[in-house]
């Protein structure tokens, strides 16, 4: 009889220990939604030439902030895929030097793939009136047989 009571006491102790652990660690364990991962795909092209914009920067932000969640550069064919993104709502920007920024907001991501399709970037051309380049000869010039020092 004492052995049976001892076994029940051990089981009760184990259940109590499991209960205490679940109370402390349940709030920090991610729920099923946080475990969903999605991806974003697309192709970046020049609007006038229809040529791929290689190495354009694709950046994911938390909406309403400047906090970067992830990003990637497009490949030589303008294609990009950002994988392993937690489910949620994001702002996506696409940038490249000499082009106007393209913004997608809000982008709602779940466990599936969000296909942005073909993204056409428009050139951002600014013409300068004139440019004047001035240069001075170096102060020290090394030749094969001599060193020349000039006044500054």
C-alpha positions as CSV (number, residue, x, y, z in Angstrom):
1,X,0.0,0.0,0.0
2,X,2.8,2.4,0.8
3,X,4.4,1.6,-2.6
4,X,1.2,2.5,-4.4
5,X,0.9,5.8,-2.5
6,X,4.6,6.6,-3.3
7,X,3.9,5.9,-7.1
8,X,0.9,8.2,-7.1
9,X,2.9,10.9,-5.3
10,X,5.6,10.7,-8.0
11,X,3.0,11.0,-10.8
12,X,1.4,13.9,-9.0
13,X,4.7,15.6,-8.6
14,X,5.5,15.1,-12.4
15,X,2.1,16.5,-13.4
16,X,2.7,19.6,-11.1
17,X,6.1,20.1,-12.6
18,X,4.7,19.9,-16.2
19,X,2.0,22.4,-15.3
20,X,4.5,24.9,-13.8
21,X,6.7,24.6,-16.9
22,X,3.8,25.2,-19.2
23,X,2.8,28.3,-17.3
24,X,6.2,29.8,-17.6
25,X,7.2,28.8,-21.1
26,X,3.8,29.0,-23.0
27,X,3.8,32.8,-23.4
28,X,7.3,32.8,-25.1
29,X,6.6,29.9,-27.4
30,X,5.4,31.2,-30.9
31,X,1.9,30.3,-31.9
32,X,1.0,28.5,-35.1
33,X,0.6,31.7,-37.1
34,X,4.2,32.9,-36.2
35,X,5.6,29.7,-37.6
36,X,4.1,30.2,-41.0
37,X,6.7,31.3,-43.5
38,X,6.0,32.8,-46.9
39,X,8.0,34.2,-49.8
40,X,7.8,37.1,-52.3
41,X,8.8,36.8,-55.9
42,X,8.9,39.1,-58.9
43,X,10.9,40.4,-61.9
44,X,12.2,44.0,-62.2
45,X,12.3,45.5,-65.8
46,X,13.1,48.9,-67.3
47,X,9.8,50.5,-68.4
48,X,11.2,51.9,-71.7
49,X,13.6,49.2,-72.8
50,X,11.9,46.2,-71.3
51,X,15.3,45.0,-70.3
52,X,16.0,43.4,-66.8
53,X,17.2,45.7,-64.1
54,X,19.9,43.5,-62.6
55,X,20.9,44.0,-59.0
56,X,17.9,46.2,-58.0
57,X,17.4,46.3,-54.3
58,X,14.2,44.8,-52.9
59,X,13.6,45.6,-49.2
60,X,10.9,44.5,-46.8
61,X,9.9,46.9,-44.0
62,X,7.5,46.6,-41.0
63,X,4.6,48.9,-42.1
64,X,4.8,52.4,-40.8
65,X,8.4,52.1,-39.7
66,X,11.9,52.1,-41.1
67,X,12.7,48.7,-39.6
68,X,14.1,46.4,-42.2
69,X,12.8,42.9,-42.0
70,X,14.6,41.4,-45.0
71,X,15.8,42.1,-48.5
72,X,17.6,40.9,-51.6
73,X,19.0,42.0,-54.9
74,X,17.6,41.0,-58.2
75,X,19.7,38.6,-60.4
76,X,21.1,39.3,-63.9
77,X,17.6,38.5,-65.4
78,X,15.8,40.9,-62.9
79,X,14.3,38.0,-60.9
80,X,14.1,37.9,-57.1
81,X,12.8,35.6,-54.4
82,X,12.8,36.4,-50.7
83,X,12.0,33.3,-48.7
84,X,11.4,32.5,-45.0
85,X,9.4,35.6,-44.2
86,X,7.2,35.3,-41.1
87,X,3.5,35.8,-41.9
88,X,2.3,39.4,-41.5
89,X,1.8,42.7,-43.3
90,X,4.8,44.4,-44.9
91,X,5.9,47.4,-47.1
92,X,8.1,46.4,-50.0
93,X,10.4,48.9,-51.8
94,X,12.3,48.4,-55.0
95,X,15.2,50.7,-55.7
96,X,18.0,51.1,-58.2
97,X,20.3,54.0,-59.0
98,X,18.9,56.1,-61.8
99,X,15.3,54.9,-61.4
100,X,12.3,56.1,-59.4
101,X,11.5,54.0,-56.3
102,X,8.6,51.6,-56.5
103,X,6.6,51.0,-53.3
104,X,4.1,48.2,-52.5
105,X,2.1,48.7,-49.4
106,X,0.4,46.8,-47.7
107,X,1.6,43.4,-48.8
108,X,-0.1,40.7,-46.7
109,X,2.0,37.6,-46.4
110,X,0.8,34.2,-45.2
111,X,2.2,30.7,-45.7
112,X,1.9,31.0,-49.5
113,X,3.9,32.9,-52.2
114,X,3.1,36.5,-53.0
115,X,3.8,37.1,-56.7
116,X,4.5,40.7,-57.4
117,X,4.8,39.8,-61.1
118,X,6.7,42.1,-63.5
119,X,7.7,45.4,-61.8
120,X,8.4,48.2,-64.3
121,X,10.9,50.8,-63.1
122,X,10.8,54.3,-64.6
123,X,14.1,56.2,-65.3
124,X,14.8,59.2,-63.1
125,X,16.7,61.4,-65.5
126,X,18.0,64.7,-64.2
127,X,19.9,66.9,-66.8
128,X,22.6,69.2,-65.5
129,X,23.1,72.6,-67.2
130,X,26.9,72.4,-67.3
131,X,29.8,70.8,-65.4
132,X,33.2,72.4,-65.0
133,X,36.1,70.1,-64.1
134,X,39.3,71.6,-62.7
135,X,42.4,69.8,-61.8
136,X,45.9,70.7,-60.5
137,X,49.1,68.8,-61.3
138,X,50.3,66.7,-58.4
139,X,52.7,68.3,-55.9
140,X,55.1,65.4,-56.1
141,X,55.8,63.5,-59.4
142,X,58.1,60.5,-59.5
143,X,60.0,59.9,-62.8
144,X,62.4,57.2,-63.6
145,X,65.5,59.3,-63.0
146,X,64.2,62.1,-60.8
147,X,61.5,63.4,-58.4
148,X,59.8,66.7,-59.2
149,X,58.4,68.9,-56.4
150,X,55.9,71.7,-57.3
151,X,54.6,74.6,-55.2
152,X,51.2,74.1,-53.8
